[in-house]
């Protein structure tokens, strides 16, 4: 069995620096006219496409597929960073992106870089929203931060999770379907879409409509919570990272 090769920090930095220089060269005067003509907005379609190709490589591709698609997504990050470095009013580059992300990850892992004690993945999951709430105090709703452009099924999972968080629905309160695995779930979802198609219905739009209704219910429930209510206190404590945080 072939052992895994571990790159040194110098090798990794050298490879990444070389790619950064390649992107800069392509976008510089005398480089590629197409690359130089792009904007953040014009590149969105490629970012979406490359992200979907990476998901496919993770789910059903080979080692080489994964290597290639990770590179394609990385290239998008570098491209956008080079754009920002050369766009008036943005003035940041890949080093600033990396520094911001590093500070963000350190801030969200006080159990690694600080004194907080979280022993299990479940403990970390319970505390995660509290870490983010401290980082983004301007968010006033559990729905804030959810990208509404997500595919409807992924969006539904997010919104349902937030509804559970404020007690609007119960975690086990879904429709009682006889399924215990994704192998059973997949055909069921496919059958629903197939039925919708035969009746001329748009399953994606129907789910998004139902989700807008649920989001309205969530915001209504949040508005009804007074600062003195027991539920509001529970939500505030959760977001502050007080509930379910075992400390050493």
Secondary structure, DSSP 8 states (H G I E B T S, - for coil): --------HHHHHHHHHHHHHHHHHHHSTTS-HHHHT--TTTTHHHHHHHHHHHHHHHHH--HHHHHHHHHHHHHHHHHHHHHHHTSTTT---HHHHHHHHHHHHHHT-HHHHSS----SHHHHHHHHHHHHHHH-TT--STTTT--TTS-HHHHHHHHHHHHHHTTSS-TT-S------SHHHHHHHHHHHHHHHHHTT--HHHHHHHHHHHHHHHHHHHHHH--TTSHHHHHHHHHHTT-TT----
